[in-house]
Amino acid sequence: MEVKQIYTGCLAQGAYYIESDGEAAIVDPLREVQPYLNLAKDRGATIKYVLETHFHADFVSGHLTLAQKTGAP
C-alpha cells in the first residue's frame, strides 16, 4: 500500500493519495485535479474512489471534477 500526502501550504490543506494493487483513492482533493490524475497514470493505477472526510467551507474541492474524469463514485 502506498500513501502520499499532497499538501498545499497556502491553504493549509492536505489531500491524500492511497493506492493498493493498482487501485487508488483520493481523499479530500483540491480543486485542481491534474496532480492526482498524473500521479495515478505515472504509477499505472486507476482512481477508483474519491472521498471527502467532511464538508469543506475553507476551500473548493475537486471531488466532482475528479469523479467525472475517472468514473469513480
CYANA upper distance limits for C-alpha pairs under 8 A (distance plus 0.5 A):
  1 MET  CA     18 ILE  CA      7.74
  1 MET  CA     19 GLU  CA      6.17
  1 MET  CA     20 SER  CA      5.12
  1 MET  CA     21 ASP  CA      8.01
  2 GLU  CA     17 TYR  CA      8.32
  2 GLU  CA     18 ILE  CA      6.21
  2 GLU  CA     19 GLU  CA      5.59
  2 GLU  CA     20 SER  CA      6.98
  3 VAL  CA     16 TYR  CA      7.39
  3 VAL  CA     17 TYR  CA      6.17
  3 VAL  CA     18 ILE  CA      5.03
  3 VAL  CA     19 GLU  CA      7.00
  4 LYS  CA     16 TYR  CA      6.15
  4 LYS  CA     17 TYR  CA      5.60
  4 LYS  CA     18 ILE  CA      7.04
  5 GLN  CA     14 GLY  CA      6.76
  5 GLN  CA     15 ALA  CA      6.27
  5 GLN  CA     16 TYR  CA      5.07
  5 GLN  CA     17 TYR  CA      6.91
  6 ILE  CA     14 GLY  CA      6.14
  6 ILE  CA     15 ALA  CA      5.56
  6 ILE  CA     16 TYR  CA      6.35
  6 ILE  CA     17 TYR  CA      7.92
  7 TYR  CA     12 ALA  CA      7.72
  7 TYR  CA     13 GLN  CA      6.32
  7 TYR  CA     14 GLY  CA      4.80
  7 TYR  CA     15 ALA  CA      6.74
  8 THR  CA     12 ALA  CA      6.28
  8 THR  CA     13 GLN  CA      5.89
  8 THR  CA     14 GLY  CA      6.82
  9 GLY  CA     13 GLN  CA      7.19
 11 LEU  CA     59 PHE  CA      8.00
 14 GLY  CA     28 ASP  CA      7.94
 15 ALA  CA     26 ILE  CA      7.71
 15 ALA  CA     27 VAL  CA      6.08
 15 ALA  CA     28 ASP  CA      5.50
 15 ALA  CA     29 PRO  CA      5.87
 15 ALA  CA     30 LEU  CA      7.52
 16 TYR  CA     25 ALA  CA      8.49
 16 TYR  CA     26 ILE  CA      6.15
 16 TYR  CA     27 VAL  CA      5.47
 16 TYR  CA     28 ASP  CA      7.40
 16 TYR  CA     29 PRO  CA      7.99
 17 TYR  CA     24 ALA  CA      7.29
 17 TYR  CA     25 ALA  CA      6.46
 17 TYR  CA     26 ILE  CA      5.34
 17 TYR  CA     27 VAL  CA      7.10
 17 TYR  CA     36 TYR  CA      7.88
 18 ILE  CA     24 ALA  CA      5.91
 18 ILE  CA     25 ALA  CA      5.67
 18 ILE  CA     26 ILE  CA      6.91
 18 ILE  CA     27 VAL  CA      8.46
 19 GLU  CA     23 GLU  CA      6.01
 19 GLU  CA     24 ALA  CA      4.64
 19 GLU  CA     25 ALA  CA      6.90
 19 GLU  CA     45 ALA  CA      8.08
 20 SER  CA     24 ALA  CA      6.97
 22 GLY  CA     44 GLY  CA      7.16
 22 GLY  CA     45 ALA  CA      4.84
 22 GLY  CA     46 THR  CA      6.69
 23 GLU  CA     45 ALA  CA      5.92
 23 GLU  CA     46 THR  CA      5.49
 23 GLU  CA     47 ILE  CA      6.41
 23 GLU  CA     48 LYS  CA      6.54
 24 ALA  CA     40 ALA  CA      7.78
 24 ALA  CA     45 ALA  CA      6.93
 24 ALA  CA     46 THR  CA      6.34
 24 ALA  CA     47 ILE  CA      5.02
 24 ALA  CA     48 LYS  CA      6.18
 24 ALA  CA     49 TYR  CA      7.15
 25 ALA  CA     47 ILE  CA      6.31
 25 ALA  CA     48 LYS  CA      6.46
 25 ALA  CA     49 TYR  CA      4.99
 25 ALA  CA     50 VAL  CA      6.15
 25 ALA  CA     51 LEU  CA      7.70
 26 ILE  CA     36 TYR  CA      8.04
 26 ILE  CA     47 ILE  CA      7.88
 26 ILE  CA     49 TYR  CA      6.86
 26 ILE  CA     50 VAL  CA      5.43
 26 ILE  CA     51 LEU  CA      6.62
 27 VAL  CA     50 VAL  CA      6.55
 27 VAL  CA     51 LEU  CA      5.18
 27 VAL  CA     52 GLU  CA      6.32
 27 VAL  CA     53 THR  CA      7.71
 28 ASP  CA     50 VAL  CA      8.24
 28 ASP  CA     51 LEU  CA      6.60
 28 ASP  CA     52 GLU  CA      5.37
 28 ASP  CA     53 THR  CA      7.03
 28 ASP  CA     61 SER  CA      7.47
 28 ASP  CA     63 HIS  CA      7.80
 29 PRO  CA     33 VAL  CA      7.50
 29 PRO  CA     50 VAL  CA      8.32
 29 PRO  CA     52 GLU  CA      8.28
 29 PRO  CA     61 SER  CA      6.28
 29 PRO  CA     62 GLY  CA      5.82
 29 PRO  CA     63 HIS  CA      6.37
 30 LEU  CA     59 PHE  CA      8.11
 30 LEU  CA     60 VAL  CA      7.04
 30 LEU  CA     61 SER  CA      5.29
 30 LEU  CA     62 GLY  CA      5.45
 30 LEU  CA     63 HIS  CA      8.08
 31 ARG  CA     60 VAL  CA      6.08
 31 ARG  CA     61 SER  CA      5.24
 31 ARG  CA     62 GLY  CA      4.22
 31 ARG  CA     63 HIS  CA      7.97
 31 ARG  CA     65 THR  CA      8.38
 32 GLU  CA     62 GLY  CA      6.75
 33 VAL  CA     37 LEU  CA      7.06
 33 VAL  CA     62 GLY  CA      6.58
 33 VAL  CA     65 THR  CA      7.80
 33 VAL  CA     66 LEU  CA      6.56
 34 GLN  CA     38 ASN  CA      6.48
 35 PRO  CA     39 LEU  CA      6.56
 36 TYR  CA     40 ALA  CA      6.71
 37 LEU  CA     41 LYS  CA      6.64
 37 LEU  CA     47 ILE  CA      8.31
 38 ASN  CA     42 ASP  CA      6.49
 39 LEU  CA     43 ARG  CA      6.71
 40 ALA  CA     44 GLY  CA      6.49
 40 ALA  CA     45 ALA  CA      5.31
 40 ALA  CA     46 THR  CA      6.66
 40 ALA  CA     47 ILE  CA      7.24
 41 LYS  CA     45 ALA  CA      6.52
 41 LYS  CA     46 THR  CA      7.98
 47 ILE  CA     70 THR  CA      6.86
 47 ILE  CA     72 ALA  CA      7.15
 48 LYS  CA     70 THR  CA      7.87
 48 LYS  CA     71 GLY  CA      7.99
 48 LYS  CA     72 ALA  CA      5.34
 48 LYS  CA     73 PRO  CA      7.87
 49 TYR  CA     67 ALA  CA      8.37
 49 TYR  CA     72 ALA  CA      5.54
 49 TYR  CA     73 PRO  CA      6.33
 50 VAL  CA     63 HIS  CA      6.81
 50 VAL  CA     66 LEU  CA      7.85
 50 VAL  CA     67 ALA  CA      7.04
 50 VAL  CA     72 ALA  CA      6.83
 50 VAL  CA     73 PRO  CA      6.87
 51 LEU  CA     63 HIS  CA      7.97
 52 GLU  CA     63 HIS  CA      8.08
 56 HIS  CA     60 VAL  CA      7.79
 56 HIS  CA     61 SER  CA      7.83
 62 GLY  CA     66 LEU  CA      6.46
 63 HIS  CA     67 ALA  CA      6.50
 64 LEU  CA     68 GLN  CA      6.64
 65 THR  CA     69 LYS  CA      6.66
 66 LEU  CA     70 THR  CA      6.60
 66 LEU  CA     72 ALA  CA      8.19
 67 ALA  CA     71 GLY  CA      5.80
 67 ALA  CA     72 ALA  CA      5.30
 67 ALA  CA     73 PRO  CA      6.58
 68 GLN  CA     72 ALA  CA      7.76
